[in-house]
Amino acid sequence: MSQVTPVLELRGVTQQFDSVSPVLLNINLQIYPGERVALVGPSGAGKSTLIRLLNGTLRPNQGEVWALDRNLCRLNPLKLRHVQRQIGTVYQQFHLVDNLRVIHNVNAGHLGRWSLFQAIASLVWPLEVETAALALKQVGIPEKLYARTAQLSGGQQQRVALARVLVQNPAVIFADEPIASLDPEHSREIMDLLRDLGQRWGKTLVISLHAIEFARSHCQRIVGLRQGRILFDAPVAAVSPEMIKALYELGE
């Protein structure tokens, strides 16, 4: 593994906003192609900030962020967007346009490749319908292709967000608390879909979770964050109940 080039890397990264204490402090982290990595820890530990750094939507105050062999901190906006086309992010809030039909939200995965004319034209007469339909079939809701997004349940909307990422076809997928607002049954379904993306399609997955049981059952590696620092970074089998207990006890 040590001879494989990381697909994502943080080198001595510190991130501070207006607060006195840094959100992340001197973080070093390497994630390798095809890995399924869970980020766990108490609220405020820095999990979402770490994802924003890795997907290039936030630049660190100190250190370097590397993705797909590029130093994101040194890229101009155009080159940064080129790298970000290969990075997909599923957010807890879904980031869908409720008053549009599902096909338009799924087709948003094409926006990094489409011209402005194609994007506008597709709102009138949807383009690449077969691609969108296939993505919805893969996430289990093919019948919702032309449904109004606002009429879907939370679990169905999360599936639309995943279908959008499938259409984008990135090398790396981030999921920031993707099951926080879902019931246990739908949570398992979404986590199964994310795991399948890694196993069947070879995607690198980084998932922020509060549910330790899903981190254990659906990921290969767990990174425990507490107060902006990495408390542990280990394969799932090496993460003991005592390590998890210490992570949350000391993080309060």
C-alpha positions in Angstrom: 0.0 0.0 0.0 2.8 2.4 0.9 4.1 2.3 -2.7 0.7 3.4 -4.2 0.2 7.1 -4.7 -2.6 8.5 -2.5 -5.6 9.7 -4.4 -6.2 12.2 -1.6 -3.8 13.7 0.9 -3.6 16.4 3.6 -0.1 17.5 4.5 0.2 19.5 7.7 -3.2 21.1 7.2 -4.5 23.6 9.8 -7.9 25.3 9.3 -9.2 28.1 11.5 -12.2 30.3 11.1 -13.3 33.0 13.5 -13.0 30.9 16.6 -10.0 30.9 18.9 -9.3 27.2 18.5 -8.5 25.7 15.0 -11.2 23.5 13.5 -8.4 21.2 12.2 -4.8 21.3 13.5 -1.8 19.9 11.7 -3.6 17.1 9.9 -1.7 14.5 7.9 -3.9 12.0 6.1 -3.5 9.8 3.0 -6.4 8.0 1.3 -5.7 5.5 -1.5 -7.5 4.6 -4.7 -10.6 2.3 -4.1 -10.6 2.7 -0.3 -13.8 3.1 1.7 -13.0 5.4 4.6 -15.3 6.5 7.4 -14.7 9.8 9.3 -16.2 9.5 12.8 -16.2 11.7 15.9 -18.3 14.1 18.0 -20.1 17.0 16.4 -17.6 19.8 15.8 -14.7 17.5 15.5 -13.9 18.8 12.0 -15.3 16.0 9.8 -17.3 18.3 7.4 -14.4 20.8 7.2 -12.0 18.0 6.3 -14.4 17.0 3.4 -14.6 20.6 2.2 -10.8 20.8 2.1 -10.5 17.5 0.2 -13.1 18.4 -2.4 -11.6 21.8 -3.0 -14.4 24.0 -1.8 -12.3 25.3 1.1 -8.6 26.2 1.1 -6.5 25.6 4.2 -4.9 28.4 6.3 -1.8 26.2 6.4 -0.5 23.1 4.7 -1.3 21.4 1.4 -4.3 19.6 0.0 -3.6 17.1 -2.8 -6.3 15.4 -4.9 -5.7 13.2 -8.0 -2.0 14.2 -8.1 -2.7 17.9 -8.0 -2.0 20.4 -5.3 -5.4 22.1 -5.0 -3.9 25.1 -3.2 -1.8 26.0 -6.3 -4.5 25.7 -8.9 -6.3 28.6 -10.5 -10.1 28.4 -10.5 -10.3 26.9 -14.0 -7.9 24.1 -13.2 -9.5 23.5 -9.9 -12.9 23.0 -11.5 -11.3 20.5 -13.9 -10.1 18.4 -10.9 -13.5 18.8 -9.1 -15.2 17.3 -12.1 -13.6 14.0 -11.0 -14.9 14.5 -7.4 -18.5 14.0 -6.4 -20.1 15.0 -3.1 -23.3 13.9 -1.5 -24.4 16.3 1.2 -26.8 15.8 4.1 -29.0 18.6 2.7 -29.1 16.9 -0.7 -28.7 20.2 -2.6 -31.5 19.4 -5.0 -33.9 21.9 -6.7 -37.3 20.9 -5.3 -39.4 22.5 -8.0 -37.6 20.7 -10.9 -38.3 17.2 -12.0 -36.0 14.4 -10.9 -34.4 14.1 -14.4 -33.1 17.7 -14.2 -31.6 17.2 -10.8 -29.9 14.0 -11.9 -28.6 15.7 -15.1 -26.9 18.3 -12.9 -24.1 15.7 -12.7 -23.3 16.6 -16.3 -22.8 20.3 -15.7 -19.1 20.1 -15.3 -18.9 18.8 -18.9 -21.9 20.5 -20.6 -21.7 23.9 -22.3 -24.0 26.7 -21.0 -26.2 26.1 -24.1 -26.6 22.4 -23.3 -27.4 23.1 -19.7 -30.1 25.6 -20.6 -31.5 23.5 -23.4 -31.8 20.4 -21.2 -34.1 22.3 -18.9 -36.6 22.6 -21.8 -36.0 19.3 -23.4 -34.0 16.9 -21.2 -30.7 15.6 -22.7 -29.2 12.1 -22.1 -32.4 10.7 -20.8 -31.2 7.1 -21.0 -28.2 8.0 -18.8 -30.4 9.5 -16.1 -32.8 6.6 -16.3 -30.0 4.1 -15.9 -28.6 6.0 -12.9 -32.1 6.0 -11.2 -32.4 2.3 -11.9 -29.1 1.7 -10.2 -30.3 3.5 -7.0 -33.7 1.8 -7.1 -36.1 4.4 -8.2 -36.4 4.3 -12.0 -40.1 5.2 -11.9 -39.3 8.6 -10.5 -37.6 10.0 -13.6 -40.2 12.6 -14.3 -41.5 13.1 -10.8 -41.4 16.4 -9.0 -38.5 16.3 -6.7 -40.4 18.0 -3.9 -42.9 15.1 -3.9 -40.2 12.5 -3.0 -39.5 11.2 0.5 -36.2 12.0 2.2 -34.8 8.6 1.3 -35.8 9.0 -2.3 -34.3 12.5 -2.5 -31.0 11.0 -1.2 -31.2 8.4 -3.9 -31.6 11.2 -6.5 -28.5 12.9 -5.1 -26.6 9.6 -5.5 -27.9 9.2 -9.0 -26.6 12.7 -9.8 -23.1 11.5 -8.6 -23.4 8.4 -10.8 -24.1 10.5 -13.8 -21.1 12.7 -13.0 -19.0 9.4 -12.8 -16.2 10.8 -10.5 -13.2 8.9 -9.3 -13.8 10.0 -5.7 -17.1 10.3 -3.9 -17.5 12.2 -0.6 -20.7 11.7 1.5 -21.1 14.2 4.4 -23.5 12.7 6.9 -25.6 11.1 4.2 -27.9 9.2 6.5 -28.3 11.7 9.4 -31.9 12.5 8.6 -33.0 9.1 7.5 -34.7 6.2 9.4 -32.7 3.0 10.1 -34.2 1.1 7.1 -33.4 3.9 4.6 -30.0 4.5 6.2 -29.0 0.9 5.5 -30.2 1.1 1.9 -28.2 4.3 1.2 -25.1 2.9 2.9 -25.5 -0.3 0.8 -25.6 1.8 -2.3 -22.5 3.7 -1.3 -20.6 0.5 -0.5 -21.6 -0.9 -3.9 -20.2 2.1 -5.6 -16.8 1.3 -4.1 -17.0 -2.5 -4.5 -18.5 -2.7 -8.0 -17.3 0.5 -9.6 -13.9 1.0 -7.9 -14.7 4.4 -6.6 -12.8 5.9 -3.6 -15.3 6.7 -0.9 -14.9 9.0 2.1 -18.0 9.1 4.3 -18.7 11.2 7.4 -20.8 9.3 9.9 -22.1 9.4 13.4 -23.4 5.8 13.2 -20.4 3.7 14.2 -22.1 0.4 13.2 -22.3 1.5 9.6 -18.7 2.6 9.6 -17.8 -0.9 10.7 -20.1 -2.8 8.3 -19.6 -0.7 5.2 -16.1 0.8 5.3 -12.6 -0.7 5.4 -10.9 2.0 7.5 -12.0 4.4 10.2 -10.5 7.8 11.0 -11.5 9.1 14.4 -11.5 12.9 14.8 -11.6 14.8 18.0 -11.2 18.5 18.6 -9.6 19.0 15.2 -7.0 16.2 15.6 -6.8 12.6 14.3 -7.2 10.4 17.4 -6.8 7.2 15.4 -6.6 5.9 11.8 -6.9 2.2 11.5 -8.5 -0.7 9.6 -12.0 -1.5 10.9 -10.9 -4.8 12.5 -8.3 -2.9 14.6 -10.8 -0.3 16.0 -11.8 -1.5 19.4 -14.9 -0.5 21.5 -12.4 1.2 23.9 -11.1 3.4 21.1 -14.6 4.5 20.1 -15.5 5.1 23.8 -12.5 7.3 24.3 -13.2 9.2 21.1 -16.5 10.3 22.3 -15.8 10.7 26.0 -12.8 12.9 25.4 -14.5 14.8 22.6 -17.4 16.2 24.7 
